Amino acid sequence: MVLAYACVTHGPRWVQYPPWISTICLGDAQVEGALNLRDLAPEWNAHHPVLGGTAGTFALKNLVATRTPAATHVGLCQYRKFVSNARISHRQAPSYKVMDVVASRDLGADRLAAVMAPGDRDFLLAHPFTLSNSRKLDDYLGQFSRVHHVEDLLRFSAEAVEQQVLDKAELEDFFGEDVLVPGGVELGVYAAPFWIATVTAIESVTRACVRRYPIARSGYAARAWGFCAERLGSYLLLRHLRASEGGARHPRRLGWGRGGHWAKRFVGQLNLVVHDDAPDYAIGS
């Protein structure tokens, strides 16, 4: 296995990741001599506010192409979020049930390197979860409408159909998908051929949307295209994994774990690192 792994960060890292994990710096974290967004993917530097960490994903794609073209697997983590191959703390985040909270004091160098290694897995993913609200099961379109600006997902998905990233016949399944893999294709470890092709497609869709719809929002809503990229990435990932085991191309009728062994083999644990005296988790942190 040749693994190209990077931490994408817009600020100081909270975790001393293993030396085989590079650091890609975004926004104000960019400094002379670092692996910076402005150098690796200059077209996306000005668009970091509407992309968030997705800009770093595009930068990593370029870094892999130039430095490790023989990579068989690609991994991504964030300045204080990462996927492990086993649970570490067993402290579930109260407001995000598929994520554990881990105190920084519990992450020694050797232990961290061991739990972040994918072993012989082609994928190491955050635990998928079923979207829901207080009344019923939800789906991509419904959840996005409640939490974000729905016009962003409509524009993004229309462009994905225009570019044949999504077939128009499966658009209903994309909107109706009720399972989300946190981070989509931007958090965890992925087989390189799948990841490069998928990120290249998402980047092309994003580029068109940025040009056509120069939106600017504040606060949590600022990362508009990043939220869209996460959902498209999640859908394409689920489609790939289900299809690889003979599942339906339009997968929402099967449930995320039904009909295959990929979930047992590839699903790890999403972790959020907190300082030792910090509260468990706060929305927006």
C-alpha positions, 0 to 999 in steps of 0.5 A, a space after each residue: 500500500 502506498 498511502 498519501 495522507 494529509 491533514 487539512 487545517 485553517 488554524 493551529 492543529 490540535 493533534 500531533 499526527 503521525 509523521 506520514 501525514 502531511 499538513 495542507 494549510 488554508 486561509 490564515 494558516 498559510 505560511 511561507 514554506 508550508 503546503 499551502 492552498 494558494 500554491 497547491 490549488 491557487 484557483 481555489 484560494 479566493 473561494 476558501 470561504 464558500 468551500 471550507 475544507 473542500 478547498 483543501 481536498 482539491 489541493 490534496 488531489 493536486 499534491 497526490 498528482 505531483 508528489 505521489 502519483 503511485 499512491 494506492 490510497 488517499 487519506 484525509 483528516 482535519 485539525 481536530 477530527 479524524 477517523 480511526 480503525 477502532 473506538 478510542 474513548 467511547 465518549 459519544 458526542 451528545 449532539 452527534 451520535 456517530 462521533 466520539 470525543 477524545 481528550 488530547 492527553 489520550 492520543 500518544 504518538 504510537 497509539 495515534 499512528 496505530 489507530 489511524 492506519 487503514 491496514 489492508 482496508 481499501 476504505 476507512 470511513 466515518 460511521 454512516 448515519 440515517 438522517 432524521 428529524 423529530 417527526 420522520 426519517 429525512 433525506 438529502 433534500 429535506 435535511 438540506 432544506 431545513 438546515 441550509 439554503 436549498 437553492 445551493 443543493 438544487 444548483 449543485 445537483 443540476 450541474 452534476 447532471 449537466 456534467 453527467 456526474 449524476 444521471 438524470 434518472 438517479 436524481 430522485 435517488 440522490 435527493 431521496 438518499 437518507 444515509 450520509 457518510 460524514 465528510 463524504 470523500 473528505 474524511 478517512 481513507 479511500 482507494 486512490 482510483 475511486 477517490 481521484 476520479 470522484 474528487 475530480 468530478 466534484 471539483 468540476 461541478 464546484 468550479 461551474 457553480 462558483 462561476 455561475 453563482 457568486 454567493 457569499 454568506 456568513 457564519 455557519 452557512 458560509 461553506 455553501 458549496 462545501 456542504 453540497 460537495 459533502 452530500 454528492 461525495 457521500 452519495 457517490 461513495 455509497 453508490 460505489 460501495 453498494 455496486 461493488 457488492 452487487 447492490 442496486 445502483 440507486 441504493 436508498 431502498 437497501 439501507 446503508 448496511 444491508 446487502 453487503 459486507 463493506 460496512 463491517 469491513 470499512 466503517 471506523 470511528 469518527 473522533 473529535 479531539 478536545 483539550 483535556 479540560 474542555 466540555 464534550 462538544 459544542 455545535 459550531 466548534 
